[in-house]
Amino acid sequence: MSAARFYVSGKVQGVWFRAGAREQAVALDLRGYANNLRDGRVEVLAVGEDAAIERLAQWLGHGTANARVERLEREPAAEAEAGDGFVCG
């Protein structure tokens, strides 16, 4: 198990990005969350198998059809930060 936090910049709010991230994460058996931030970015915490986190990271790089990802940042995170399942805040 590992954990990663992502910050996604661009046109990522109001385009079903968080819901899409949740759908991907659930399919990949990841725990965590996707939250809108006040500065217009989306924060995603993912906890699970390394390969699944990498697949989610690839998806986050482009997002939903109406999203326009301009920047994807990644940093380590603590597994304990994720609850059960994957939620959108």
MIVO-506678 format. One record per residue (C-alpha): residue number from 0; residue in one letter; chain; x, y negated, z negated. Coordinates in steps of 0.02 Angstrom, whole numbers. Each point is the difference from the previous one (the first is absolute). Last residue first. Layout:
N
[atom NUM,a,A,[X,Y,Z]]
...
//
This chain:
89
[atom 88,g,A,[-801,-837,45]]
[atom 87,c,A,[1,151,113]]
[atom 86,v,A,[24,167,-84]]
[atom 85,f,A,[103,159,26]]
[atom 84,g,A,[-25,150,-113]]
[atom 83,d,A,[44,11,-183]]
[atom 82,g,A,[99,-146,-69]]
[atom 81,a,A,[157,-69,75]]
[atom 80,e,A,[123,-105,-101]]
[atom 79,a,A,[71,156,-84]]
[atom 78,e,A,[89,48,161]]
[atom 77,a,A,[113,-151,-19]]
[atom 76,a,A,[42,-103,153]]
[atom 75,p,A,[143,-20,122]]
[atom 74,e,A,[-11,-141,128]]
[atom 73,r,A,[-66,-19,176]]
[atom 72,e,A,[-35,-151,109]]
[atom 71,l,A,[-102,5,159]]
[atom 70,r,A,[-6,-157,106]]
[atom 69,e,A,[-106,-67,143]]
[atom 68,v,A,[-142,124,-4]]
[atom 67,r,A,[-143,-53,114]]
[atom 66,a,A,[-160,84,-53]]
[atom 65,n,A,[-152,22,113]]
[atom 64,a,A,[38,180,49]]
[atom 63,t,A,[46,49,-177]]
[atom 62,g,A,[176,8,-70]]
[atom 61,h,A,[159,-23,103]]
[atom 60,g,A,[146,23,-120]]
[atom 59,l,A,[-118,64,-134]]
[atom 58,w,A,[-22,158,105]]
[atom 57,q,A,[186,34,0]]
[atom 56,a,A,[8,-31,-187]]
[atom 55,l,A,[-143,123,-25]]
[atom 54,r,A,[99,133,94]]
[atom 53,e,A,[153,-38,-107]]
[atom 52,i,A,[-103,15,-159]]
[atom 51,a,A,[-63,169,59]]
[atom 50,a,A,[177,61,36]]
[atom 49,d,A,[59,-55,-173]]
[atom 48,e,A,[-140,92,-92]]
[atom 47,g,A,[-113,-105,-109]]
[atom 46,v,A,[-24,-174,-69]]
[atom 45,a,A,[-48,-150,108]]
[atom 44,l,A,[-22,-180,-56]]
[atom 43,v,A,[-63,-120,134]]
[atom 42,e,A,[3,-189,-13]]
[atom 41,v,A,[-90,-97,136]]
[atom 40,r,A,[60,-174,46]]
[atom 39,g,A,[-104,-158,14]]
[atom 38,d,A,[85,-99,-140]]
[atom 37,r,A,[-139,42,-122]]
[atom 36,l,A,[39,186,12]]
[atom 35,n,A,[-120,130,68]]
[atom 34,n,A,[18,168,-85]]
[atom 33,a,A,[32,178,59]]
[atom 32,y,A,[14,135,-132]]
[atom 31,g,A,[88,156,-59]]
[atom 30,r,A,[-6,188,23]]
[atom 29,l,A,[49,92,158]]
[atom 28,d,A,[-78,158,72]]
[atom 27,l,A,[44,-46,180]]
[atom 26,a,A,[-183,-8,53]]
[atom 25,v,A,[-34,-106,-155]]
[atom 24,a,A,[142,-117,46]]
[atom 23,q,A,[-59,-22,179]]
[atom 22,e,A,[-178,-40,-52]]
[atom 21,r,A,[63,-118,-136]]
[atom 20,a,A,[111,-91,124]]
[atom 19,g,A,[-148,-18,118]]
[atom 18,a,A,[-107,-69,-140]]
[atom 17,r,A,[138,-122,-46]]
[atom 16,f,A,[23,-56,182]]
[atom 15,w,A,[-185,-24,37]]
[atom 14,v,A,[38,-158,101]]
[atom 13,g,A,[-44,-133,-129]]
[atom 12,q,A,[177,-7,-67]]
[atom 11,v,A,[146,70,98]]
[atom 10,k,A,[39,-135,128]]
[atom 9,g,A,[183,-12,-45]]
[atom 8,s,A,[93,66,-151]]
[atom 7,v,A,[3,173,-80]]
[atom 6,y,A,[82,24,-170]]
[atom 5,f,A,[38,181,-39]]
[atom 4,r,A,[32,87,-165]]
[atom 3,a,A,[77,173,-3]]
[atom 2,a,A,[-15,153,-111]]
[atom 1,s,A,[78,172,-1]]
[atom 0,m,A,[-53,176,-36]]
//
